[in-house]
Amino acid sequence: MTMTPEAAEHMASSLPGADHRWEITPDGNLVIMASANVAQSKIVTRLMGWFLRGGFADEQVLTEVGIRTVGDGVRGPDLAVFSAEPEGIGPWAATETLLLVIEVLSPSTRSTDQHEKMTEYAAAGISRYWLVDPAGDRDALVHTFALDVDRRYVEAGTSILLSDLIQQDPRPRLA
């Protein structure tokens, strides 16, 4: 049986505790995830602030918004950047204006973010993908990828420290 977004939301809301994040794999499996840890949350906040200071509007820079990938897949990247406010389509945002998805690595999501999600986002035609690897208390290494003609991600330049990245203008990074 394929999991629908509505059924996923219902199942996640019936679990004890706080709100639960969920995703659906392309083959329809429900994945319930823990909330972001403090280090991940700080990195996402720093990146969001950087995009906002760089001229993006708050409706263009969204955290954990549902993104339709391939098959029945729905993923919720840590941060998604759009060229314009996306239209909401059920539990996910339309991807026509999606510029970039960002995943912040953690021990529990590292393999999924580096392999499954990377493949799904590429197959969905999302032009840019960044993996952010926390490196200590205040910094992280940002690995940038761009979609090639075969719908695979290739490195888009060298990796950069988050502290150095946020000193630059974000718009050229998405051109």
C-alpha positions in Angstrom: 0.0 0.0 0.0 1.3 3.4 -0.9 1.3 6.0 1.9 -0.5 9.2 1.1 0.6 12.6 2.6 -2.8 12.8 4.4 -2.3 9.4 6.0 1.3 10.2 6.9 0.2 13.4 8.6 -2.6 11.5 10.5 -0.2 8.8 11.6 2.5 11.2 12.7 0.0 13.3 14.7 -1.2 10.2 16.6 2.2 9.5 18.0 2.9 10.6 21.6 5.1 13.6 22.2 5.6 16.8 20.2 5.1 17.2 16.5 6.9 14.7 14.4 8.6 15.3 11.1 7.8 12.8 8.4 8.8 12.0 4.8 7.6 9.5 2.3 10.1 7.6 0.2 9.5 7.3 -3.6 8.1 3.8 -3.1 5.6 5.0 -0.6 7.2 4.2 2.8 6.6 6.5 5.7 9.7 7.7 7.6 9.2 9.4 11.0 12.1 11.6 12.0 13.3 13.2 15.2 13.3 17.0 15.5 16.4 18.7 14.4 19.1 18.9 17.0 20.4 22.2 18.3 23.5 22.3 16.1 21.4 21.6 13.0 18.9 24.3 14.0 21.6 26.9 14.5 23.0 26.1 11.0 19.6 26.4 9.4 18.9 29.7 11.2 22.3 31.1 10.0 21.6 30.1 6.4 18.1 31.5 6.5 19.3 34.8 7.9 22.0 34.9 5.2 19.4 34.5 2.4 17.1 37.1 4.0 19.9 39.6 4.4 20.9 38.9 0.8 17.5 40.1 -0.5 15.3 37.0 -0.5 11.9 37.5 1.0 10.7 35.3 3.9 8.2 33.5 1.7 11.1 32.4 -0.6 13.2 30.8 2.2 11.3 27.9 3.9 12.3 25.4 6.5 11.1 21.8 6.3 8.6 22.5 3.6 7.3 19.4 1.7 8.9 18.9 -1.7 7.5 16.3 -4.1 10.4 14.2 -5.4 9.8 11.1 -7.6 7.1 8.5 -7.5 5.1 9.0 -4.3 8.1 10.7 -2.6 7.6 13.7 -0.3 10.8 15.1 1.4 11.2 17.9 3.8 14.6 19.5 3.3 16.0 21.4 6.2 15.9 24.6 4.0 14.5 25.3 0.6 15.1 28.5 -1.4 12.7 29.6 -4.1 12.9 32.4 -6.8 9.3 33.4 -5.9 6.8 32.4 -3.3 5.8 28.8 -4.1 2.3 27.7 -4.6 1.1 25.2 -2.1 -0.1 21.9 -3.5 -1.5 19.9 -0.7 1.3 19.0 1.8 4.0 20.2 -0.5 5.2 23.3 -2.3 5.2 23.5 -6.1 8.8 23.2 -7.4 8.6 25.4 -10.5 10.3 28.2 -8.6 12.6 26.0 -6.4 16.3 27.1 -6.7 18.0 25.1 -4.0 17.4 22.4 -1.3 19.7 22.2 1.7 20.2 19.3 4.0 22.2 19.6 7.3 23.9 16.3 8.1 23.4 14.5 11.4 24.6 11.0 12.4 21.0 9.7 11.9 20.4 11.3 8.5 23.9 11.3 6.9 23.5 8.3 4.6 20.0 9.2 3.5 21.0 12.8 2.8 24.1 11.8 0.9 22.5 9.1 -1.2 18.7 8.6 -1.3 17.7 12.3 -1.1 20.5 13.4 -3.4 19.3 10.9 -6.0 15.6 11.8 -5.5 16.1 15.6 -5.7 18.2 15.2 -8.9 15.6 12.9 -10.5 13.0 15.6 -9.6 15.1 18.1 -11.5 16.0 20.4 -8.6 18.9 22.4 -10.0 21.0 22.8 -6.8 21.6 20.7 -3.7 23.8 21.6 -0.7 24.9 19.3 2.0 26.1 21.0 5.2 28.3 19.0 7.5 28.6 20.5 11.0 32.2 21.1 12.0 32.4 22.1 15.6 30.3 24.5 17.7 29.9 27.4 15.3 30.9 26.3 11.8 30.1 23.8 9.1 31.4 22.7 5.7 29.1 23.4 2.9 29.3 21.1 -0.1 27.5 22.5 -3.2 26.2 20.5 -6.1 24.5 21.4 -9.4 22.4 19.3 -11.7 24.0 18.0 -14.9 22.3 17.2 -18.2 21.9 13.6 -17.1 20.0 14.7 -13.9 22.9 13.8 -11.6 24.5 16.1 -9.1 28.1 17.2 -9.7 30.2 19.3 -7.4 29.7 23.0 -8.1 33.1 24.3 -7.0 35.0 23.6 -3.9 33.4 23.1 -0.5 33.3 26.2 1.7 33.1 26.9 5.4 29.7 28.3 6.4 31.4 31.2 8.2 33.1 32.2 4.9 30.0 31.6 2.8 27.8 33.9 4.8 30.2 36.8 4.2 29.3 36.6 0.5 26.3 37.6 -1.5 24.0 34.6 -1.8 22.5 35.5 -5.2 25.6 34.6 -7.4 25.6 31.1 -5.7 22.2 30.4 -7.2 22.7 31.9 -10.7 
